[in-house]
Amino acid sequence: MTYDVLIIGGGPAGCSAALTLRQRGKTVLMAAADAGALAKARRVDNYPGAAHQSGGQLAAAMRAQAAEADVEIRQASVQRVLPMGKSFSAMIGSDIVSCRGVILATGAPRGALLPGESELVGQGVSYCATCDGMFYKGKDMAVIGAFPEAVEEANFLSTLGRVTYFAEIPHDTAALNASIVQMSETPKALARQEDKIALQTDKQTRLFDGVFILRPVMALSQLLPEAEEENGRMKTDAQGQTSVPLVFAAGDAAGPPYQAAKAAGEGNIAALALCRLLDAEKAKESAKEELPHENT
């Protein structure tokens, strides 16, 4: 089947883009393997009009609204996007679909997980300092950072409680607040120990009330090798278009800050820009068909 647009990812960026595309009369397939990072947030208080909701509630409401707008939603992993001249083919699960344009709203893949990490997400382990930091006010927190932007998040958390910083991979930590304890230990595993999170390192085990894991956007080279990356994110112009024409990136896939409001805005911008390109392309095709043919 052929769609006007394939959206990969079903979070704030993907849902925002999908709604805008449907309002402009485009057929949309939104494919996502899971509910995304937003659904794992215990509570979201910084998204306009949605105070005191859990991330799961907000994510579900977004998808329900997209479904009501006749967006086709598939819970499936997109294996590969193949440019085919004026269109694209995508492997979604065991199916192959065609589309005229693509929006990458994949979120920020977390890379290799620590043992015990996935089991504790939402139960003391978080990927969002802004979303969940207030739950640990006055408490002991660990930040496992893997890129320079994690330092800014750790500094925010240090205004709420006591923070210990672990570099999962080497990066510049010079801007860490003086109150933050920086450890030269490598995180190895996470486990529940009574009401604490036990963080096992290469040297010892330490206990915390909460652990924040902050990793960069991973390369999307396996999904779309033709698209250029920059500093661990998709390289885009001001409208979100990547180096591949008619392929846009929005939200966490386009880089920090990793916030739902920012993602929704970028999804809208990308959708509007893609609509303009698709409409212009369609107008050119129609003009060519209407040209008179010379008799030979």
Secondary structure, DSSP 8 states (H G I E B T S, - for coil): -EEEEEEE--SHHHHHHHHHHHHTT--EEEEESS--SGGG-S-B-SSTT-TTB-HHHHHHHHHHHHHHTT-EEEE--EEEEEE-SSSEEEEETTEEEEEEEEEE-------S--TTHHHHBTTTEES-HHHHGGGGTTSEEEEEE-STHHHHHHHHHHTTSEEEEEESS----TTS-TTSEEE---EEEEEEETTEEEEEESS-EEEESEEEEE------TTT-TTS-EETTEE---TT-B-SSTTEEE-GGGG-S---HHHHHHHHHHHHHHHHHHHHHHHHHHHHHHHS-----
